[in-house]
């Protein structure tokens, strides 16, 4: 029988995220394939490393970065494209137009 499961490595132990339907003391062979971290997980790991090195302080919850969906990115890109070049918007704002 072959089954693919997802597990988390914590404190030196692999912990399955779903129950395994195996009799006690069953020997298994494990092949480890690390799943890529999500953007949020990667940012959290970087922040933890910076904090451990004393290069960053704790981040209050209200300052956490919020993920943006592909739809939101597309809408922002479209709005920026319709507004024209950013340099022209800045010049117009400075001139009071």
Secondary structure, 3 states (H helix, E strand, C coil): CCCCCCEEEECCEEEECCCCCCCCCCCCCCCCCCCCCCHHHHHHHHHHHHHHCCCCCCCCHHHCCCCCCHHHHHHHHHHHHHHCCHHHHHHHHHHCC
